[in-house]
């Protein structure tokens, strides 16, 4: 009986050694890990964001971050002309911006390589939306400055601010090329009632990303 139990234990250990959990451990993915993310992207908005991320219990992930999205306001009239100042040049066009903090939870899916893992995470965002509206034709006023003529815009408008809560989706692939440095590529969706943002993002990840790989025996 004792021999049977011993043989069963050895076989079970061998099966477990070949499982995904032990494979993750061999590849240095047994955590916990804490690291920072910094990057940006492009889509229907320009995107800039940063986050602090933790991986615990092997495949659970929590991220706390901040995202800033910006684009030219969609309501901008086709014949809009910015104000121009002889000393400073043209004013930027009115913009639509999202300034939001984010909290996300997700799962990590490891591969056979310690340098590649997939992440599926989502959560909530909260912050403010800034946008311009009520564009009205206006007379252009021209004045003479020290370096030439100054012109006001041919439109007037109202700048507004509104609190907003959104739903976040952020699938990505992380490439921890070393234990402390790597990259990530993914899609970032901030779905909210004011102006949803959809971008393709690239980030630098820096911190404790994985352990030293344990060679297979």
For each residue, the residues with C-beta under 8 A, 3 or more apart:
1: 4 5
2: 5 6
3: 6 7
4: 1 7 8
5: 1 2 8 9
6: 2 3 9 10
7: 3 4 10 11
8: 4 5 11 12
9: 5 6 12 13
10: 6 7 13 14
11: 7 8 14 15
12: 8 9 15 16
13: 9 10 16 17
14: 10 11 17 18
15: 11 12 18 19
16: 12 13 19 21 22
17: 13 14 22
18: 14 15 22 23
19: 15 16 22 23
20: 23 24 110
21: 16 24 25 58
22: 16 17 18 19 25 26
23: 18 19 20 26 27 110 112
24: 20 21 27 29 30 58 59 110
25: 21 22 28 29 30 214
26: 22 23 213 214 215 216
27: 23 24 110 112 113 114 210 213 214
28: 25 114 179 210 211 212 213 214
29: 24 25 58 108 110 114 117 210 211
30: 24 25 58 211
31: 55 56 57 58
32: 54 55 56 57
33: 54 55 207 208 209 210
34: 52 53 54 55 207 208
35: 52 53 205 206 207 208 209
36: 50 51 52 53 205 206 207
37: 49 50 51 52 53 63 65 184 203 204 205
38: 49 50 203 204 206
39: 48 49 184 201 202 203 204
40: 46 47 48 49 201 202 203
41: 46 47 188 199 200 201 202
42: 45 46 47 199 200
43: 47 197 198 199 200
44: 71 196 197 198 199
45: 42 69 70 71 96 98 195 197 198 199
46: 40 41 42 69 70 71 199
47: 40 41 42 43 67 68 69 188 197 199 201
48: 39 40 67 68 69
49: 37 38 39 40 65 66 67 68 102 188 201 203
50: 36 37 38 65 66
51: 36 37 63 64 65 66 102
52: 34 35 36 37 63 64 65
53: 34 35 36 37 61 62 63 65 205
54: 32 33 34 61 62 63
55: 31 32 33 34 58 59 60 61 108
56: 31 32 60 62
57: 31 32 60
58: 21 24 29 30 31 55 108
59: 24 55 107 108 109 110
60: 55 56 57 105 106 107 108
61: 53 54 55 104 105 106 107 108 119 121
62: 53 54 56 103 104 105
63: 37 51 52 53 54 102 103 104 105 106 121 123
64: 51 52 101 102 103
65: 37 49 50 51 52 53 101 102 104
66: 49 50 51 100 101 102
67: 47 48 49 98 100 101 102 125 188 190
68: 47 48 49 97 98 99 100
69: 45 46 47 48 97 98 100 190 197 199
70: 45 46 95 96 97 98
71: 44 45 46 74 95 96
72: 76 93 94 95 96
73: 76 93 94 95 96 131 132 133
74: 71 96
75: 131 132 133 135
76: 72 73 80 93 94 132 135
77: 80 135 155
78:
79: 154
80: 76 77 93 135 153 154 155
81: 84 140 151 153 154 155
82: 90 91 92 93 153
83: 90 91 150 151 152 153
84: 81 89 90 91 149 150 151
85: 88 89 90 91 145 150
86: 145 146 147 148 149 150
87: 145 146 147
88: 85
89: 84 85
90: 82 83 84 85
91: 82 83 84 85 153
92: 82 95
93: 72 73 76 80 82
94: 72 73 76 132 157 159
95: 70 71 72 73 92 130 131 132
96: 45 70 71 72 73 74 129 130 131 132 195
97: 68 69 70 129 130 131
98: 45 67 68 69 70 127 128 129 130 164 190 192 194 195 197
99: 68 127 128 130
100: 66 67 68 69 125 126 127 128 164 166 190
101: 64 65 66 67 125 126 127
102: 49 51 63 64 65 66 67 123 124 125 168
103: 62 63 64 123 124 125
104: 61 62 63 65 121 122 123 124 168 170
105: 60 61 62 63 121 122 123
106: 60 61 63 119 120 121 122 170
107: 59 60 61 119 120 121
108: 29 55 58 59 60 61 117 118 119
109: 59 117 118 119 120
110: 20 23 24 27 29 59 117
111: 116 117 118
112: 23 27
113: 27 116
114: 27 28 29 176 210 213
115: 175 176 177 182
116: 111 113 173 174 175
117: 29 108 109 110 111 173 174 176
118: 108 109 111 171 172 173 174
119: 61 106 107 108 109 170 171 172 173 174 184 186
120: 106 107 109 171
121: 61 63 104 105 106 107 170 171 172
122: 104 105 106 167 168 169 170
123: 63 102 103 104 105 167 168
124: 102 103 104 165 166 167 168
125: 67 100 101 102 103 165 166 167 168 190 192
126: 100 101 163 164 165 166
127: 98 99 100 101 163 164
128: 98 99 100 161 162 163 164
129: 96 97 98 161 162 163 164 192 194 195
130: 95 96 97 98 99 159 160 161
131: 73 75 95 96 97 159 160 162 194 195
132: 73 75 76 94 95 96 135 157 158 159 160
133: 73 75 157 158 160
134: 157 158
135: 75 76 77 80 132 155 156 157
136: 155 156 157
137: 154 155
138: 152 153 154 155 156
139: 154
140: 81 151 152 153 154
141: 151 152
142: 149 150 151 152
143: 149 150
144: 148 149 150
145: 85 86 87 148 149 150
146: 86 87
147: 86 87
148: 86 144 145
149: 84 86 142 143 144 145
150: 83 84 85 86 142 143 144 145
151: 81 83 84 140 141 142
152: 83 138 140 141 142
153: 80 81 82 83 91 138 140 156
154: 79 80 81 137 138 139 140
155: 77 80 81 135 136 137 138
156: 135 136 138 153
157: 94 132 133 134 135 136
158: 132 133 134
159: 94 130 131 132
160: 130 131 132 133
161: 128 129 130
162: 128 129 131 194
163: 126 127 128 129
164: 98 100 126 127 128 129 192 193 194
165: 124 125 126 192
166: 100 124 125 126 190 191 192 196
167: 122 123 124 125 189 190 191 192
168: 102 104 122 123 124 125 188 189 190 191
169: 122 187 188 189 191
170: 104 106 119 121 122 186 187 188 189
171: 118 119 120 121 186 187
172: 118 119 121 184 185 186 187 201
173: 116 117 118 119 184 185 186
174: 116 117 118 119 182 183 184 205 209
175: 115 116 182 183 184 185
176: 114 115 117 179 181 182 205 209 210
177: 115 181 182 183
178: 181 182 209
179: 28 176 208 209 210 211 212
180: 206 207 208 209
181: 176 177 178 204 205 206 209
182: 115 174 175 176 177 178 204 205 206 209
183: 174 175 177 202 203 204 205
184: 37 39 119 172 173 174 175 201 202 203 205
185: 172 173 175 200 201 202 203
186: 119 170 171 172 173 200 201 203
187: 169 170 171 172 198 199 200 201
188: 41 47 49 67 168 169 170 197 198 199 200 201
189: 167 168 169 170 196 197 198
190: 67 69 98 100 125 166 167 168 196 197 198
191: 166 167 168 169 196
192: 98 125 129 164 165 166 167 195 196
193: 164
194: 98 129 131 162 164
195: 45 96 98 129 131 192
196: 44 166 189 190 191 192
197: 43 44 45 47 69 98 188 189 190
198: 43 44 45 187 188 189 190
199: 41 42 43 44 45 46 47 69 187 188
200: 41 42 43 185 186 187 188
201: 39 40 41 47 49 172 184 185 186 187 188
202: 39 40 41 183 184 185
203: 37 38 39 40 49 183 184 185 186
204: 37 38 39 181 182 183
205: 35 36 37 53 174 176 181 182 183 184 209
206: 35 36 38 180 181 182
207: 33 34 35 36 180
208: 33 34 35 179 180
209: 33 35 174 176 178 179 180 181 182 205
210: 27 28 29 33 114 176 179 213
211: 28 29 30 179 214
212: 28 179
213: 26 27 28 114 210
214: 25 26 27 28 211
215: 26
216: 26
217:
